[in-house]
Amino acid sequence: MSTSRPSDAHFASRGALASALTQRLNERTRLSLPASAMGLRESAVLVPILWHGDAPPEVLYIVRRADAPTHSGQVAFPGGKREAHDPSITDTALRESFEEVGLSPEDVTLCGLLDDVPTPAGFSITPVVGIVGLGRHAPISFQPSQREVAELFCVPIPAFSSSYHLAGHTRWQGIRYALHEFHYADPAIATTRRIWGATARMTYQLLSLLDLVPPLSDHD
């Protein structure tokens, strides 16, 4: 397998970033969990990367409503459970993103899949990485679901390195996992956003492809 890694040159444009992430995601061996055999419900999220004008690329997050039926009040990526009518797990991520934030599938350039992430709540989450608005000059207008989403926020990719924190380790089903966290000082609200749990794990996976977080050992 090639050991090529994205570099600063890949941040020259949205197209270059999309190509770099697609190449790296296709080169790696992805962890795909047998959800049914593990007693887990298949689900998927979109990991949306936005890039407008001269600003650095950003990762979009949602904050779930405090009264949401699952994962209430948590920082997350748009996504949810796979339904019987979803042709693929990627379609699940795109459908849920449209339902939760009004993002049209036509505005997402898919790059590939990160490792599946199991959760103690009984889900196996497949993260789908996509560049939003590739080829568009106008910013995307989002329409958050009032029933599920309290707010949206973005974190510039360069800001992740200084906000990363390894919060320790835990064991689940006999496997040792790192507890990743990101504490982002959001200037828009003058407070710190805490990204943790499965969402932080997926964020860490993405950033590791770009050499923006310290490497950890297996099962971390």
N, C-alpha and C positions, 0 to 999 in steps of 0.2 A: 504494500500500500504506500502511496506517495506521502511524504511528510511535509509537503508544501503547506504554508500557512499564510493567511491573509496578512498584509502589511499596510503601512500608511497609504501606499499607492492605491489600495482598494477603496479608500475613502474619497477618491477624486470625484466620484459621481455616484448617483443612485444605481446606474447600470453596472458600474464596476463593483460596487458592494454586493449587488444581487448575484453577479457572476462568481465572486469570491466565495460567498456563502453557499451557493449551489454546488460549486466544485468541492468544497470542504465537506459538506453534508453528504455528498454522493461518495466521497472517498472513504469515509469512516464506516466502521462496523457498528450498526445501530442496535441498541438493546430493545428488543420487541418482546413484551410480556404476553404469555398465554392467559389472557384475562379470565376467560371462563374457567379454565382449570384451576386458577388461583382464587376463584370465587369473587372476582372483581368485575365491576360494571365498566364497559368500554366508554371512554369519553375523550374529548379532544378540545384543545384550545388553539387559538391563533396567537402567535407571537408577532405582533405587528410592528414593523420598523417604518417610521415616517421620516421624510427628509424634505424640508422646504427651504428654497432659496439658498442663502449663504450660511444658514445655521447648521450645526452638526446634526447627524442623524439621531433620532430619538426612538425610544421604545414606549409604546402606549400601554397603559394599564387602566383597569377599571377598579372602582371601589364598590363592592356590593352593598345594597341597602341593608340597614340594620335589621329589617324585618324579612329579609329574603329567606326562602325555605331552606337553602343550603349555603354554607360558607358565608353567613351573614356578617356584614361589616368588614370583610377581608379584602385586601388588595389582591387582584387576580388578573389573568388575561381573559379576554372574552372567549367563552366556550361553554360546553355542557355535555350532557349524556348523548351517546349515539342512539339514534332512533332507527327503527326497522326500515324506514324508507330512505335512509341515507345510503347512497351507493358505496361510499368509502368513508374512512375515518377523516380524510381531508375534507370531504363534503360536510361532515359534522362540524368541523371547525369553522368553515365558511358560512354555513347556515346559522350557527349560533352567533357568529360575529355580526351577521346582518340583523338578527333578531335583537341582540343586546345593544349594539352601538350604531346600527344603520349603515354598516360598511358593506358596499356592494361587492360581490365576488369578482366582478369585472375590474375592480380597482386594486386587486391583490395579485402580485406576481409571486408565485410560490417558489421557494428555494429548496425546501426539503423538510425532513422530520428530525427532531431531536430524539433522545432516548425516552422511552415510556417511563412514566413516574407513577409508582403505586402510592396510594394514600391510605392512612388508617381508617378513613371514612368509607372505604370499600370501592374506590375507583382506580382504574388504570388510565392515566392521562397521557395522550399522545400530543406533544407540542408540534405545531405546524408553523414553520417560519415563513413569513411573507413580507415583501417590500410593498408598501402602500403608495399608490399614486404614481408608479413608475411611468414616465412619459407624459404626465400631466403637469401643467404649469401652475394651475390654481390649487390651493390647499383643499384637502378633503373636508367636507362638512359632515360631522358626526351627529347622530340623533340617538342619544342614549335612551334605553328603555326605562320609562319612569317606574315600571313595576319591579325592575331588577337592579338597576344601576343608580347609585347615589351620585357619582361623579367620575370624570375621566382626568387623568394627568399623564404627563410624559416625562421621561428621564433622558437627558442627552447621553448618548453612549460614552463620551469621554468622562462623564461624571461618575460612572460606576466604579472605576478603579479606586478612587479615594473614599468611596462610601461602602466598600465591601468589608464584611466582618465575619470571621469564622466563629460561630457561637458555641462550638463544641460538637459532640457526636452522640448518636443514639443508636439503639439496635431495634430492628423490627423484622419479625419472621426470620431471626437468626442472622440477619445481614447488618453490618455496621454502616451507618450513613452519617455524612457530615451535615451539620445544621448551618446552612448558609443564610446570611442576612445582608441586606443593603439598607443603610440609613441615609436617605437622600434629603438634603436640606433644600426643600422646594421654595424658591424665591417667590412663587406666585401666592403662597399662603403663609410665608414666614414661619414655617414649622418643618419638622422632619418627618418624612414618609418612611415607614418601616415596611420593607418587603421581606417576607419570611416564608417558611414552609415550602410547599410544592412550587409556588410561584418563584421563590428565590432559587430553588434548585434548577428550574428551567432557565431562569435568567443566567445563572452561573454557567450552565451548559453552553448557552449562546455566546457569552463573553469569552469562554475558554477557546472557542473557535477563532477568536480575534486576538488571542494572547493578551487579554486585558485583565485577567485575574490570575492569581498564583496557582500553578498546577498542584493537584492533590493526588494521593495514591488511589488504587482501585477501591471501588465501592464508596468513594467520597464524591 
